[in-house]
Amino acid sequence: MGGGPSAGRGRAVRYRLIPAVVVIAFTGSSSPPAHAQWAVYDGANHVENVLIAARTLQQIDNQITSLANQAQMLVNQGRNLASLPLSTLSTLQSTISQTTALLAQAQNIAYSVQSVERQFQQAYTSVSSGMSDSALFSQAQTRWQNSVGGFEDALKLQARVVGNIPSDSSAMTQLVSASQTSTGALQAAQAGNQLMALQSRQLSDIQAELAANGRATALQQARDAATEAESDAQYQHFSQHDAYEPGTVSMFGGSGN
């Protein structure tokens, strides 16, 4: 290509101008140099911030878990303090009252030390040969009535105890079911206490029945003993009369030989 020496000098001038333009572009034309606003990335600081945030989230999660556990504990405490909705106390008390009233209706000789002493003194231990036949018969009649009444009282009480079996079975079923489905310790304990109360009432029924049977047996044994004493008294009373002496009896106005 043409141009000669003048052309070569022109290219040299253009080449020398390029660095100057680059310098001006970076440093500014005529204004004083300013500090560059570069965003510096600190990797170690970023990692530390992430770890701090993770630890904070973990602490928050632990607090939430702790609050949930405390809430569940309060719920469990509420269940443990919940009262059993089923109560058989009134039924048990009513049954015991009925049995007690039946015992109080004991005929002739009550379940009382004073009554036993008085009745035995009057009808069982006062038999003597000096008593009249009517007095002996009256005492024997009293002893017979006492024995019959004692056995009748025992039979009534036995009927009452047997009649309690269906209601006892129903109460036991309800209490066992309530114990098995209880929501807390208090309900389970109350169900167990009521089962023990039911058992105690059944034991009191057995005790009352044994007392009634023993009373009837004792009255009969006392009657047998008094009967023996009465027989001895009658024999002694009869033996006190003079012996029979044969004699002559006149019949139809005639004289005997």
C-alpha positions in Angstrom: 0.0 0.0 0.0 1.2 3.5 -0.6 1.6 6.5 1.6 5.3 6.5 2.1 7.0 8.0 5.1 4.2 10.3 5.9 1.8 7.5 6.2 4.0 5.6 8.6 4.4 8.6 10.9 0.5 8.9 11.0 0.2 5.3 12.2 2.8 5.8 14.9 0.9 8.8 16.2 -2.3 6.8 16.4 -0.5 4.0 18.2 0.9 6.4 20.8 -2.6 7.9 21.4 -4.1 4.5 22.4 -2.4 4.2 25.8 -3.2 7.8 26.6 -6.9 7.2 25.9 -6.9 4.1 28.0 -5.3 6.0 30.9 -7.8 8.9 30.5 -10.7 6.4 30.5 -9.5 4.9 33.9 -8.3 8.0 35.6 -10.7 10.6 34.3 -9.8 13.4 32.0 -9.0 16.4 34.1 -10.9 15.9 37.5 -8.9 14.6 40.5 -8.9 10.8 40.9 -11.8 9.3 43.0 -11.8 6.1 45.1 -13.3 3.1 43.3 -16.6 1.6 44.9 -15.8 -2.1 44.7 -18.0 -4.7 46.6 -15.5 -6.9 48.4 -16.7 -10.5 49.2 -15.6 -11.9 52.6 -16.1 -15.7 52.5 -15.1 -16.3 56.1 -17.6 -13.6 57.4 -20.4 -15.1 55.3 -19.8 -18.6 56.7 -19.8 -17.2 60.3 -23.1 -15.4 59.6 -24.7 -18.6 58.3 -23.5 -20.6 61.4 -25.0 -17.9 63.7 -28.3 -18.0 61.9 -28.3 -21.9 62.0 -27.6 -21.8 65.8 -30.4 -19.3 66.3 -32.9 -21.4 64.4 -31.8 -24.5 66.4 -32.4 -22.6 69.7 -35.8 -21.5 68.5 -36.7 -25.1 67.5 -35.5 -26.3 70.9 -37.7 -23.7 72.6 -40.7 -24.7 70.6 -40.1 -28.4 71.5 -39.7 -27.5 75.2 -43.0 -25.5 75.1 -44.7 -28.4 73.4 -43.4 -30.8 76.1 -44.6 -28.5 78.8 -48.0 -28.2 77.2 -48.3 -32.0 77.0 -47.2 -32.3 80.6 -49.9 -29.9 81.6 -52.4 -32.0 79.6 -51.3 -35.1 81.3 -51.5 -33.5 84.7 -55.0 -32.4 83.9 -55.9 -36.0 83.0 -54.3 -37.3 86.1 -56.4 -34.8 88.2 -59.6 -35.6 86.3 -62.2 -37.1 88.7 -64.0 -40.3 87.9 -67.5 -39.5 86.6 -68.9 -42.8 87.9 -69.7 -43.2 91.6 -71.4 -46.2 93.3 -71.1 -44.8 96.8 -74.8 -43.9 97.2 -75.8 -47.4 96.0 -73.4 -49.1 98.5 -74.6 -46.9 101.3 -78.2 -47.7 100.5 -77.5 -51.4 100.5 -75.7 -51.2 103.8 -78.6 -49.2 105.3 -81.0 -51.9 104.2 -79.0 -54.7 105.7 -78.6 -52.7 109.0 -82.3 -52.1 109.1 -83.0 -55.8 108.6 -80.7 -56.6 111.5 -82.5 -54.1 113.6 -85.8 -55.9 113.0 -84.6 -59.0 114.8 -87.5 -60.6 116.5 -87.7 -61.1 120.3 -84.0 -61.0 121.0 -82.2 -58.1 119.4 -78.5 -57.9 118.6 -77.8 -56.2 121.9 -76.0 -57.4 125.0 -78.6 -56.0 127.3 -81.4 -57.6 125.4 -79.7 -61.0 125.4 -79.1 -60.9 129.1 -82.6 -59.9 129.9 -84.3 -62.5 127.6 -82.1 -65.3 128.8 -82.7 -64.4 132.4 -86.5 -64.5 131.8 -86.9 -67.6 129.6 -83.8 -69.7 129.6 -82.0 -69.7 133.0 -84.9 -69.3 135.4 -86.4 -72.8 135.1 -86.9 -74.4 138.5 -89.0 -77.1 140.1 -91.0 -74.7 142.1 -92.6 -73.1 139.0 -96.1 -73.9 138.1 -97.1 -75.8 135.0 -98.5 -72.7 133.4 -95.2 -70.8 134.0 -93.2 -73.6 132.5 -95.5 -73.7 129.5 -95.2 -70.0 129.0 -91.4 -70.0 129.1 -91.4 -73.0 126.7 -93.6 -71.1 124.3 -91.4 -68.0 124.5 -88.3 -70.1 123.7 -90.0 -71.7 120.8 -91.0 -68.3 119.4 -87.5 -67.0 119.8 -86.0 -70.0 117.9 -88.6 -69.7 115.1 -88.0 -65.9 114.9 -84.2 -66.4 114.8 -84.4 -68.8 111.9 -86.8 -66.5 110.1 -84.5 -63.5 110.6 -81.6 -65.5 109.2 -83.6 -66.5 106.1 -84.6 -62.9 105.5 -81.0 -61.8 105.7 -79.9 -64.5 103.4 -82.5 -63.5 100.9 -81.2 -59.9 101.1 -77.6 -61.0 100.5 -78.6 -63.1 97.5 -80.7 -60.2 96.2 -77.6 -57.9 96.3 -75.7 -60.2 93.8 -77.1 -58.7 90.6 -76.6 -55.1 91.6 -73.1 -56.0 92.8 -72.3 -57.6 89.5 -73.5 -54.6 87.6 -71.5 -52.2 89.8 -68.4 -54.3 89.5 -68.7 -54.4 85.7 -69.0 -50.6 85.5 -66.1 -50.0 87.8 -63.8 -52.3 86.0 -64.7 -50.8 82.7 -64.2 -47.3 84.2 -60.8 -48.3 85.5 -59.6 -49.7 82.2 -60.8 -46.7 80.3 -59.6 -44.1 82.8 -57.7 -41.1 81.4 -55.5 -40.5 84.4 -54.1 -41.8 87.6 -56.8 -40.2 89.8 -59.6 -41.9 87.8 -57.9 -45.3 88.0 -57.3 -44.8 91.8 -60.9 -43.8 92.4 -62.2 -46.8 90.4 -60.0 -49.0 92.5 -61.2 -47.4 95.7 -64.8 -48.0 94.7 -64.1 -51.6 93.9 -62.6 -52.0 97.4 -65.6 -50.4 98.9 -67.9 -52.8 97.0 -65.8 -55.7 98.3 -66.0 -54.3 101.9 -69.8 -54.1 101.6 -69.9 -57.7 100.4 -67.8 -58.7 103.4 -70.2 -56.9 105.7 -73.1 -58.8 104.1 -71.2 -62.1 104.9 -70.5 -60.9 108.4 -74.2 -60.0 108.9 -75.3 -63.4 107.5 -72.9 -65.3 109.7 -74.2 -63.3 112.7 -77.8 -64.1 111.8 -77.1 -67.8 111.3 -75.1 -68.0 114.5 -77.9 -66.2 116.4 -80.5 -68.7 115.1 -78.3 -71.7 116.0 -77.5 -70.3 119.4 -81.2 -69.7 120.1 -82.0 -73.3 119.2 -79.2 -74.7 121.3 -80.3 -72.5 124.2 -83.8 -73.8 123.7 -82.6 -77.4 123.7 -80.7 -76.8 126.9 -83.7 -75.1 128.6 -86.0 -77.9 127.5 -83.7 -80.4 129.3 -83.8 -78.2 132.4 -87.6 -77.9 132.1 -88.0 -81.7 131.8 -85.9 -82.2 134.9 -88.0 -79.5 136.7 -91.3 -81.3 135.7 -89.9 -84.6 136.9 -89.0 -83.1 140.2 -92.3 -81.4 140.5 -94.1 -84.7 139.8 -92.0 -86.7 142.2 -92.9 -84.4 145.1 -96.5 -85.8 145.1 -97.5 -88.7 147.3 -97.4 -92.1 145.8 -100.6 -93.7 144.8 -102.3 -96.0 147.4 -105.0 -98.4 146.4 -108.3 -98.2 148.4 -111.9 -99.5 148.4 -114.4 -97.7 146.3 -118.1 -98.0 146.8 -120.2 -97.9 143.6 -123.9 -97.6 143.2 -124.5 -97.3 147.0 -123.1 -100.8 147.6 -120.4 -101.7 150.1 -117.2 -103.0 149.0 -115.6 -106.2 150.3 
